[in-house]
């Protein structure tokens, strides 16, 4: 009986499925049943096939049994038939794709409330300008790829006319003290307490990112990220800093958490999609339960990325302020790609603001326009229907591809010249004409924020074109 063999055809006749398990079973028979009868082999094979779970620890049949047990695939979680009601601000200028995305989001089983800001346009997962409150669940793509992307404005004691009389010095400072673009790093960099955080040691995905984070600290991304010199006009005599109404020199920056945030977002988005399988048109809205280890890990990593983004801005401003020999009089800043634990509807909810500015009552923020249009320092009114939120800018009215195809370099130069703006870097994809009218956007959210002051760009530094990180 030593030459007895079992063929794949015979195994399939016994009910074994086509696939790797066939060759695995043949190998087991050759090793352990060389002297057995055909009846003994078939009996053993039949027993394993009938109840593979009983043999997963068996010294002979474990590999065959494991191969016979189908991989468990998570069931697709259906969206609710009835969507949560939500408010839309400035609906006339919001594209259909953005509305459709939020319509999916408010049908998630974990959704409690939502809102759409007047600068909204289509993105991934939540639309840019989308706000979603969930119960005990965080959506990585509801926060966005550029975790903690934020605005930071420093008002300085420099004479306003120095922007003209010392324009060369301001331009030199921007060129020498800022770095832009994917992968941009400083060869020698300052230290910051955020780089010593325990999360870099305790969370596996972060361990390999600490060195990159150290090199990219104080740098800016590509796309719509910028650092600008300009004039702030304080219009509210009751402003929080006690500044006299009038004009001041200021530096304004827009950037996020760089490679650190992108890696965190990618890792936990993939994990969320594995754990939370949603219908195809909502798959980017996969969430992590905050009662799970994965959910807690992401929450800690997200907050670290947000603090890192803040540190990047502070270092950029520190270098520019020192270069110009200035003193900071006031600062206002805010995230707009983040998730917060807040009280709404009488309970603690996770409020995702993807491209939306926090606007709780008395909360200060910055809403930029474009490289030629003004931005606004605002104070939140705490409007409940917007989940204490406002727009994060003017919002795009043209895709990057469309802007490049429809706006010429000559038109771009004329727009800059007419508005007295010097541009360092940048591309047609960020041309002012690619954005909605900031004044129309602000009018659509008059119930959400009040204006404290206005910022007019005068000198703008950006990356030399490229994809957005926002």
C-alpha positions in Angstrom: 0.0 0.0 0.0 3.0 2.3 0.1 2.4 3.5 -3.5 -1.2 4.5 -2.8 -2.0 8.1 -3.8 -4.9 10.4 -3.6 -5.5 12.7 -6.6 -7.1 16.1 -6.8 -9.9 14.7 -8.8 -10.7 12.2 -6.1 -10.6 14.9 -3.4 -13.0 17.0 -5.4 -15.3 14.0 -5.8 -15.3 13.8 -2.0 -16.4 17.4 -1.8 -13.1 19.2 -1.3 -13.2 22.7 -2.9 -10.9 23.6 -5.7 -7.9 25.6 -4.4 -4.8 25.4 -2.2 -6.5 23.0 0.2 -6.3 20.2 -2.4 -2.4 20.2 -2.6 -2.3 20.6 1.2 -4.4 17.5 1.7 -2.3 15.5 -0.8 0.8 16.5 1.1 -0.7 15.4 4.4 -1.8 12.0 3.0 1.7 11.4 1.5 3.4 12.2 4.9 1.0 10.5 7.3 -1.1 7.9 5.4 1.5 6.2 3.2 0.5 2.7 4.4 -3.2 3.4 5.0 -6.0 1.9 2.9 -8.1 4.0 0.5 -11.0 3.5 2.8 -9.1 4.8 5.8 -7.9 7.8 3.9 -11.4 8.6 2.6 -12.9 8.2 6.1 -10.3 10.6 7.6 -10.8 13.1 4.8 -14.6 13.0 5.2 -14.4 13.6 8.9 -12.2 16.7 8.5 -14.5 18.0 5.7 -17.6 17.5 7.8 -16.3 19.4 10.8 -13.0 21.3 10.1 -13.3 23.4 13.3 -12.8 20.2 15.3 -9.4 19.6 13.7 -7.8 23.1 13.7 -5.6 22.0 16.6 -5.0 18.5 15.3 -1.3 17.5 14.9 -1.9 16.0 11.4 -5.0 17.8 9.9 -4.7 21.3 11.3 -3.5 23.0 8.1 -6.1 21.2 6.0 -8.9 22.1 8.5 -7.9 25.7 8.6 -7.9 26.0 4.8 -11.4 24.5 4.8 -12.8 27.2 7.1 -13.9 30.2 5.0 -12.6 33.6 6.0 -15.2 35.5 7.9 -16.1 38.7 6.0 -17.7 41.4 8.0 -21.3 42.1 6.9 -22.0 45.3 5.1 -23.5 47.8 7.5 -26.5 49.3 5.9 -27.2 53.0 5.9 -30.4 54.2 7.6 -33.4 54.7 5.5 -34.3 57.9 7.3 -31.5 60.6 7.2 -30.8 63.0 10.1 -32.1 66.5 9.3 -29.4 69.0 8.7 -29.0 72.7 7.8 -27.3 74.0 4.6 -25.9 77.5 4.6 -25.5 79.3 1.3 -27.1 76.4 -0.7 -27.2 78.3 -4.0 -23.5 78.1 -4.4 -22.9 74.5 -3.2 -22.4 71.8 -5.8 -24.6 68.7 -5.9 -21.8 66.3 -5.1 -21.1 67.9 -1.7 -24.8 67.7 -0.8 -24.9 64.0 -1.9 -21.9 63.2 0.3 -23.4 64.7 3.4 -26.7 63.0 2.6 -24.8 59.7 2.9 -23.1 60.8 6.1 -26.3 61.7 7.9 -27.6 58.2 7.2 -24.8 56.5 9.1 -26.1 54.5 12.1 -23.8 56.6 14.3 -24.9 60.0 12.9 -26.8 62.3 15.2 -26.6 65.7 13.5 -24.9 67.5 10.5 -24.5 70.8 8.7 -23.1 72.1 5.4 -21.1 75.3 5.3 -21.4 77.9 2.5 -17.9 77.1 1.1 -18.7 73.4 0.7 -17.5 71.3 -2.2 -17.0 67.6 -2.9 -14.2 65.8 -1.2 -13.7 62.2 0.1 -15.9 60.9 2.8 -17.3 64.1 4.2 -17.4 67.0 1.8 -15.1 69.9 2.4 -17.2 72.2 4.5 -19.1 69.3 6.0 -19.9 69.0 9.7 -21.0 65.7 11.2 -21.8 64.8 14.9 -21.6 61.1 15.8 -22.1 59.1 19.0 -19.0 57.5 20.3 -17.5 57.1 16.9 -14.7 58.8 15.0 -14.4 58.8 11.2 -10.8 59.2 9.9 -12.0 60.5 6.6 -14.5 62.8 8.4 -11.4 64.5 9.8 -9.5 64.4 6.5 -6.0 63.5 5.3 -4.4 66.6 6.6 -5.2 66.2 10.2 -5.2 69.5 12.2 -5.0 71.7 9.1 -5.3 75.1 10.6 -5.1 78.9 10.3 -2.8 81.0 12.5 -2.6 84.9 12.5 -0.1 87.0 14.4 -0.6 90.7 14.6 2.7 92.6 14.9 3.9 96.0 16.0 5.5 96.9 12.6 4.5 100.1 10.7 2.0 99.3 8.0 4.0 101.4 5.4 7.0 99.1 6.0 5.2 96.5 3.8 6.0 98.9 1.0 9.2 100.6 2.1 10.9 97.4 3.2 9.2 95.0 0.8 12.5 93.4 -0.1 13.1 92.5 3.6 9.6 90.9 3.9 10.1 88.9 0.7 13.6 87.8 1.8 12.1 86.6 5.2 9.4 84.6 3.4 11.9 83.0 1.0 14.5 82.2 3.7 12.4 81.2 6.7 9.7 79.1 5.1 9.7 75.8 3.2 6.9 74.3 1.1 5.9 71.2 -0.6 5.6 67.4 -0.1 8.6 66.1 1.7 10.1 69.5 2.5 12.3 69.4 5.6 14.8 71.6 7.4 18.3 70.3 7.6 18.7 71.8 11.0 15.6 72.4 13.0 14.4 73.7 16.4 13.2 71.3 19.1 9.7 71.4 20.4 7.9 69.6 23.3 5.5 68.0 20.8 8.3 65.8 19.5 8.8 64.3 23.0 5.2 63.2 23.4 4.6 59.7 24.8 2.4 58.9 21.8 5.5 58.6 19.6 6.7 55.7 21.8 3.4 54.1 22.7 1.6 53.9 19.4 3.2 51.7 16.8 2.3 53.7 13.7 3.9 56.8 15.3 7.2 55.3 16.2 8.6 55.4 12.7 7.2 58.9 12.1 9.0 60.8 14.8 12.2 61.5 12.8 10.2 62.8 9.8 8.0 64.9 12.0 11.2 66.5 13.5 12.5 67.4 10.1 9.2 68.8 8.8 8.5 70.8 11.9 8.0 74.4 10.8 7.3 73.6 7.1 4.2 74.0 5.0 2.4 71.7 2.6 1.5 72.1 -1.1 -1.8 73.0 -2.7 -3.7 75.8 -1.0 -1.2 76.1 1.9 0.4 79.5 2.3 2.2 82.0 4.5 1.3 85.7 3.9 2.3 89.1 5.0 -0.6 91.5 5.0 -2.6 94.2 6.7 -5.1 93.5 9.5 -7.8 96.0 10.0 -9.4 95.7 13.5 -13.0 96.9 13.3 -14.3 95.7 16.6 -13.4 98.2 19.4 -14.3 95.5 22.0 -11.8 93.0 20.6 -10.3 90.4 23.0 -6.8 91.9 22.9 -7.6 95.5 23.7 -6.1 96.7 20.4 -7.2 100.0 19.1 -9.3 99.8 15.9 -7.1 100.4 12.9 -4.5 98.8 10.6 -1.6 96.5 11.7 1.0 94.4 9.9 0.2 90.7 10.3 1.5 87.3 9.2 -1.1 84.6 8.3 -0.4 80.9 7.7 -2.4 78.0 6.5 -1.0 74.4 6.8 -1.4 71.2 8.6 0.3 68.2 10.1 2.5 67.3 7.0 3.6 63.7 6.5 2.8 62.8 10.1 -0.9 63.5 9.6 -1.1 61.9 6.2 0.4 58.6 7.4 -1.9 58.5 10.5 -4.9 59.3 8.3 -4.0 56.6 5.8 -3.3 53.9 8.4 -6.5 54.4 10.4 -8.7 54.9 7.3 -7.6 51.4 6.1 -8.2 49.9 9.5 -11.7 51.6 9.7 -12.6 50.2 6.3 -11.7 46.7 7.4 -13.6 46.9 10.7 -16.6 48.9 9.4 -17.7 47.7 6.0 -20.2 50.2 4.4 -21.9 50.3 1.0 -19.6 51.4 -1.8 -20.9 55.0 -2.1 -20.3 55.5 1.7 -17.1 53.4 2.2 -15.0 56.5 3.0 -17.2 57.2 6.0 -16.0 54.0 7.9 -15.7 54.8 11.6 -13.8 53.5 14.6 -15.7 52.9 17.8 -14.1 54.9 20.6 -14.6 52.0 23.0 -12.1 50.0 21.0 -8.3 50.1 21.1 -8.2 51.2 17.5 -10.6 54.1 18.2 -8.6 55.2 21.2 -5.3 55.0 19.3 -6.7 57.1 16.4 -8.0 59.7 18.9 -4.6 60.0 20.5 -2.8 60.1 17.2 -5.2 62.7 15.8 -4.7 65.0 18.8 -1.0 64.6 18.5 -1.1 65.5 14.8 -3.2 68.6 15.7 -0.8 69.8 18.3 2.1 69.1 15.8 0.3 71.3 13.2 0.0 74.1 15.8 3.7 73.8 16.6 4.5 74.1 12.9 2.7 77.4 12.7 4.2 78.7 15.8 7.7 78.0 14.6 7.0 79.6 11.2 5.7 82.7 12.9 8.5 82.8 15.4 11.1 82.7 12.7 9.4 85.4 10.6 8.8 87.7 13.6 12.4 87.4 14.7 13.7 88.0 11.1 11.7 91.3 11.0 12.6 92.3 14.5 9.0 92.6 15.5 6.9 92.0 18.6 3.6 90.0 18.6 0.6 92.0 19.8 -2.1 89.3 19.4 -2.7 85.9 17.9 -5.7 84.0 16.8 -5.7 80.4 15.4 -8.0 77.4 14.8 -8.1 73.9 13.4 -10.5 73.1 10.5 -9.8 69.4 9.9 -10.4 67.8 13.2 -12.9 66.1 15.5 -13.9 67.4 18.9 -15.8 66.1 21.9 -18.7 68.6 22.4 -22.1 68.8 24.1 -25.0 68.9 21.6 -28.5 67.6 21.8 -28.0 67.1 25.5 -25.1 64.6 25.2 -21.4 64.4 24.4 -20.9 63.9 20.7 -17.9 63.6 18.4 -18.1 66.6 16.0 -16.2 66.3 12.8 -15.3 69.5 11.0 -13.7 68.7 7.7 -12.9 72.1 6.3 -15.1 74.0 8.8 -14.2 76.5 11.5 -15.2 76.1 15.2 -17.7 78.9 15.9 -19.0 78.3 19.4 -20.2 81.4 21.2 -17.3 83.7 21.8 -14.8 81.4 20.0 -12.4 83.3 17.7 -11.3 82.0 14.3 -10.0 83.0 10.9 -11.7 82.5 7.6 -9.4 83.3 4.6 -10.5 84.4 1.2 -8.0 83.9 -1.6 -4.5 85.3 -2.4 -6.1 88.6 -3.5 -9.4 88.5 -1.5 -9.6 89.5 2.2 -9.8 87.0 5.1 -11.8 87.6 8.3 -11.1 87.3 12.0 -14.4 86.1 13.4 -16.1 85.5 16.7 -18.5 82.6 16.8 -22.2 83.1 17.7 -22.8 79.5 18.9 -25.5 78.7 16.3 -26.9 75.3 17.2 -28.1 74.4 13.6 -24.5 74.7 12.4 -23.2 72.6 15.3 -21.2 75.8 16.3 -19.4 75.8 13.0 -18.7 78.2 10.1 -16.9 78.0 6.7 -13.1 77.5 6.6 -12.6 79.8 3.6 -14.2 80.9 0.4 -14.3 77.4 -1.0 -13.5 76.3 -4.5 -15.8 77.0 -7.4 -13.4 75.4 -9.9 -11.5 72.1 -9.6 -7.8 72.4 -9.9 -7.9 70.8 -13.4 -10.5 73.3 -14.6 -8.7 76.3 -13.1 -5.5 75.3 -14.9 -7.4 74.9 -18.2 -9.5 78.0 -18.0 -7.2 80.7 -16.3 -4.2 82.0 -18.2 -0.9 83.2 -16.7 -1.6 86.7 -18.0 -5.0 86.8 -16.3 -3.3 85.6 -13.0 -0.7 88.3 -13.3 -3.3 91.0 -13.8 -5.4 89.8 -10.8 -2.3 90.0 -8.6 -1.2 93.4 -10.0 -4.7 94.9 -9.7 -4.8 93.9 -6.0 -1.2 94.9 -5.2 -0.2 91.4 -4.3 3.3 89.8 -4.7 3.2 86.1 -5.2 6.2 83.8 -4.5 5.4 80.3 -5.9 1.8 79.3 -6.4 0.1 78.1 -9.6 -2.9 78.6 -11.7 -4.7 75.9 -9.7 -4.8 78.4 -6.8 -5.7 81.5 -8.9 -8.2 83.8 -7.2 -10.8 83.0 -9.9 -10.8 79.4 -8.8 -12.5 80.4 -5.5 -16.0 81.6 -4.6 -16.6 85.2 -3.7 -15.6 85.4 0.0 -18.1 88.3 0.6 -21.0 86.1 -0.6 -19.8 83.3 1.6 -19.6 85.6 4.6 -23.1 86.9 4.0 -24.4 83.4 4.0 -23.1 82.8 7.5 -24.0 86.0 9.2 -26.0 84.0 11.7 -22.9 81.9 12.5 -20.1 84.5 13.1 -19.5 88.2 13.7 -16.5 90.0 12.1 -13.8 91.3 14.5 -11.3 92.3 11.8 -10.2 91.8 8.2 -6.9 90.6 6.7 -5.7 91.8 3.3 -2.9 89.8 1.7 0.1 91.8 0.3 2.8 89.2 -0.1 2.0 85.5 -0.5 4.3 82.5 -0.4 3.1 79.1 -1.6 4.5 75.8 -3.0 5.1 75.8 -6.8 1.8 74.1 -7.6 0.8 70.6 -6.7 -2.0 68.6 -5.1 -3.8 69.9 -2.1 -3.3 68.4 1.3 -6.5 70.0 2.7 
